[in-house]
C-alpha cells in the first residue's frame, strides 16, 4: 500500500476523567490514591491509545466494527478434514499511533468515594477509596494511520464520518460523570509514497510533525453547532433543587492556615472552586432508595447491592440492569457457580452538580459527655457547609431503562424533595435537605401517580391468584 492517511484528532475534557492504573501501586505507595492516574515513563499523566480504540469501536455500527477495527473470534477451520472451531484474528486497518496530553494550569484532582450501608443508611466500613482525575479543560491529541492503495478511500471517509459523530468517553466512571470529552478538530494528511514529495516527507519527518501545514481540516467543532449530540435526559429535562438548610460533602482534606493544617473539614469543590455534588453521590443515594422502594412494594427479587463482604450485586435484577453491577467478592466460594462476567456498566448516567449562589460557612460541633451532660473535652471539630444555593440534577441514559426503575426513581426523587432522604453527611442533624424548585415540583406531582400505578400493576401481575376452594359437599 503506497498511500498513508494520517488523521490528527484533538479532544477536550469537559469534565474530570482519567484512565486509572491500579497496577502502579507498590509496597511504598500506601499514601497514593487507590486508583492513581496512568503515567508514562517520565511520570506524566497519559491516556493509552487502547482506551480510545475501544471507545471508537463501540461508537461504530455493529456490522462495521470487524471491518474497521478488526476482531478476534471463534470460526470454523478452513481445512475440509478438520471441522473443529479455531480462533480467527483480523487485524485492524485503523492504527492508533499514539496520544499526547496538554494539561491546563490546574492540579490533578482527587476524589474520595464510599459505599452506603443498606441497613444503617450510613457509610459502609472499609469501602472508602480515592482516585486521581485529570481536570476539565485537559486537551488530548490522538493520531491515527490508515494505509490504502489510492488517495481517495471509502474507509478513510468512513472513519472521518465516525469521528465527527464521536462522543468520546475516556476512562472509568462514565456513569458518575467522569471522562466526558468533546471533539475539537480533525486534520487529514495524505502521504503518497509513490511521489517524490510524499516519499521525502515520510523519510525526513517523523512523529507529530508528519501532520504539517498541508493537512486538511475535515472537522471543526465550531462548524458543527456543538458537536455530536449528548445522551438524552431520562426525564426529558434537568431537575432543579434548592438547599433548604445546609449541605456538607467532604473532600477528605482539611483547611490550612499559615501553612499549617486546621481541624476544619473542607467541602468538595470542582475545578472552578465551586462547591459540587458529585455524580457518584447522586448515583449512590438514588440507587439505595430505588432498591428500598422496589423491595418494600414486593415487585420482584431486587438485590441490596452492598450487604456484606461476600455478597453484593446480583447482576440480574432490574436495578443492576439500570445502575450497573460488579462481581461480588467471594462469589466463587463454596458451590456457587462462577460468573461469566466481572460486571456491567449501568445505563443511567449521573453528572456532577455545581452549587450556584450558595454561601460557604464554617460550623463548629462538639461531642456531648454522656456522664456530665456537657461538652466533652478535646472533642471540638469544625466543617465547611454550603447554605442556601441551588443545583441541577442531570440524569441521562444510553440504553433502555426498565419501567420499574424509572417509576421507582420518580418516587425516590419525590422522597428527596419531601425531605425523607438527604444528600451528603450529617443528614440526621439538619444537613442535606433539598427542596424542589417550582418547575421540578410540578413535574414530580404530575409524575407520581403514574409511577405508583406502574408499581401497582406490576405487583398485581406477579401476585399469584389463590385457587378457588373446593366444595367437599357437592363433590
Secondary structure, DSSP 8 states (H G I E B T S, - for coil): --EEEEEEEEEEESS-BB-B-GGG--TT-TTS-SB-B-B-TTS-B---HHHHHHHHHHHS-GGGHHHHH-EEEEEE-S-SS---EEEEEE--SEEEEEEEEE--SS--EEEEE--B-TTTSSB-TT--EEEEEB-TT-EEEEEEEEEESSSS-HHHHHHHHHHHT---B-BS-GGGT-SBEEEEEEEEEEEETTSHHHHHHHHH--GGGGS-TT-EEEEEGGGGTSSS----BSSSS-EEEEESSEE--EEEEEEEETTEEEEEEEE-B-TTS-BEE-HHHHHHHHHHHHHHHHHHHT-S----SB-SSS-B--SSSHHHHHHEEE--TTTTSTT----S-SEEE-SEEE--EE-EEEEEEEEEEEEE-TTTSSEEEEEEEEEEEEEEEEEEE-EEESS---HHHHHHHHHHHHHHHTTSS--SS-GGGTB--EEE-HHHHHHHHHHHHHHHHHHHHHHHHHS--------TTT-
